[in-house]
Amino acid sequence: MDVARLERLTQKVGGRFRLTALLQKRLAELVKGSPPLVDLPSNNYLEIALREIEEGRIELLRPWTAEDAAQLPAPEEAEKEEKK
C-alpha cells in the first residue's frame, strides 16, 4: 500500500483513528451490499473506500458531544413549543 497516499488520507480526514473508523464503517456497508460511490474497474472494497475518501464522497461525522446537548432547548421548553 502506498504510504504517501495513506498519509494524505490521514491528513484529509483528521487523523489515523478517524481514517480507520471511516474505512471500517464504509467497508462494512460495501460488504452488506451498498453500491460504490465511485466507478472503478476493481471489486476490491478497500480500494473503493479509499477512492471514495480521496474524492470526498464520504466523511466521518463528528460524534455527539455534551456541548451539542447543551445547545438544545430544555425538555420543558421543547414541550411548550410543540403545544403552541
N, C-alpha and C positions, 0 to 999 in steps of 0.2 A: 504494500500500500504506500502511496506517495505521501511522505512525511510533510512536505510543503503544503500539499492540499489539505491534509488534516489540520495543520496549523492555521491555515486561512479560515477553515470552517470553525475552528475553535474560537478564533477571534470574532468571527461574524456572529456567532450565537451567544458569546459572552462567557466562555469557559468550557473546560473539559467535561465537567459534570453535566452542564446543560446540553452539550453536544451528545453525550452518551444517553441522557434521558430522552432527548428528541429522537435519536436514532432508534432506541429501543421501542418507543411508542409507535413510531412510523413503521418499523419492521413488523410489529405485531399486527398493525392494521393491514399491511400488504399481505401477510400470510393468511389473514382471515378473509381476503378477497377484495379489499379496497382497490380501486383502479389506480394505476400510476398517474401522477400529475405531470409527467414528462414523457416524451417519446424517445425511447432508447431501444436499440436492437437487442439489448441484453435482458435476460429474465432474472438477473441477479438482484435480489431485493435490496441488498446493501448498496449496490451501485445506484439503483433507482433512488433510494432515500438520500444518498449523498448528493446526487444531482438535483433533487428537489430542494435541498437546503441551499446549494450553490445558487440556484435560480431564484431563491426567495419565495418559493411556493408553499413552504411550511415553516412554522416557527413554534417555539415553546412559549406558551403564555405564562405570564407572571403568576405565581401561586397567590391564593387568597391570603391576606395578611391581617393582623389586628388593626393596622391603620385603615385598611379598606372598610372594616366593620365599624370603626369609629366614625366614619363619614356618613354612614347610613342613618336615617332618622330612627329614633327610639320606637319600639313596637307600639306604644300608646299613640304616638303621633301618626304613625302609618295607618292605624285603625281609624283615627279621626278623619284622615284624608280620604280613606275609602268610603266612609259613610256620607261624605258630602255629595 
